[in-house]
Amino acid sequence: MNMKQSVIALSIALAAPISQAGEVEVLHWWTSGGEAKSIGVLKDMLEDQGHSWKDFAVAGGGGESAMTVLKTRAVSGNPPSAAQIKGHDIQEWGELGFLTDLDGVASAEKWDAMLPSVVSEVMKHDGKYVAVPVNVHRVNWLWANPEVFEKAGAAVPNSIEGFFAAAEKIKAAGLIPLAHGGQPWQDATLFEAIALDVLGSEGYNKAFVEHDLEVLGGEKMVETFEIFKRMRSYIDENSPGRDWNIATSMVINGEAAMQVMGDWAKGEFAAAGKKAGEDFICAPAFGTADQFTFNIDSFAFFKIKEGDNVTAQKNLASTILTKDFQEVFNLNKGSIPVRLDMSMSAFDSCATAAMDSFKATAESGDLVPSMAHGMSTTSYVQGAIFDVVTNYFNDDNANPNEAVDKLVRAVKSAL
């Protein structure tokens, strides 16, 4: 290199925004498949902005192990830049004073305008953004194998009554009507889909968000438990302990007709080379076509020392809500973008239908948080509900009136 070239190179180096380059450390538990691919895209997008990414991945699908590690780090005064946290856990971290204010980024990029208020409120603590939503999962989906329905001469149900009519025909044909995994969270997923139809959106919110004891102990809740127990007879004996994806494979392989599960189940169909609308059908569960139960993945942002890393942290928050990232991430995850202004041209018919419903229910008030997936209440109340629901479901002699009484007492004691 001659003198002139050296001077030019030095000038370029001095002009580069070295002071703007920072590091983000991100805690998550997306370590396999499409999830790992998706988080890799976020890493690449941030590094393209000149920052470095320190991956803090803790394996474990539900994130329990990750939360244990996070608590240790936070208490010792060394939290990551961001961590995968959702629902009421965001509020708990906010109350402890660990989360940073993202309102500067949110205001500049008009997050309030692009997000439904029911979503943005979950991301705020004391009225200020402290977390960023990554996606939206619709939980109240029914996944169906059309060949099984055709063999049984049954129609894919759009109501609870339709479910029982179809289930009888499918059972008579020697097939399993409902694929289900006997785990508390799966029991609760089925239960809340029934509750959403029976109680309606307002009653659902009163029960699982506001914890109105009259609604929790009312006649409609008794009816919900009665319907829930009736469904038990359409599930096979090998259900206890079965993982959700194994239940999905039963529908894919034609062993079972349908499954009630969130849209992460779609990834299993896609991995098996199945096409929406042809090889499988996605329909709103039971009578909930005009309602939407949501589960949102999000990152909460922690207070870190001032400097370049804070700049990188804010850039990360901004990048998560860009249209480019929202599209790539959600195509891989099976979910839909959380932004209301996204083009859905790259998505399949299930995702397009979910987005249409997401927008409509955000306007109508029928967009409700999932109890089964930690969006509507604290982990303490959720655990209390899980115990009552799953114990009732697996006890042949359980009485629905007694179950409702137990539900009221359990929720009251967990508040």
CORKAQUI-V972315 format. One line per field, one symbol per residue. psi: psi as a letter, one per 40 degrees, with the letter a starting at -180 (. if undefined). A space follows every 50 residues. Layout:
BEGIN
psi: ???
END
This chain:
BEGIN
psi: hidddddddddddddigdeehahhhhhifgeiadddddddddddddddee iihhhghhihdeeddddddddddddefgiidiihiiaedddddddeeeii heddddddefdddeiiddddddeihfeiheihidihhhdgihhihddddd defiihieidddddddddddddeeihdhhihgiddddddddddddddddi dddddddedefhddddeiddddddddddddedeeiieedhehiddddddd ddeedidihhiieedddddddefihhecdihhihhbffdeihhihhiihi hihiiiadddddddddddddeidddddddddddeaiieiefihedeiidd dddddddddddddeeehiihddffdeaidddddddddddddddehdeihd ddddddddddddde.
END
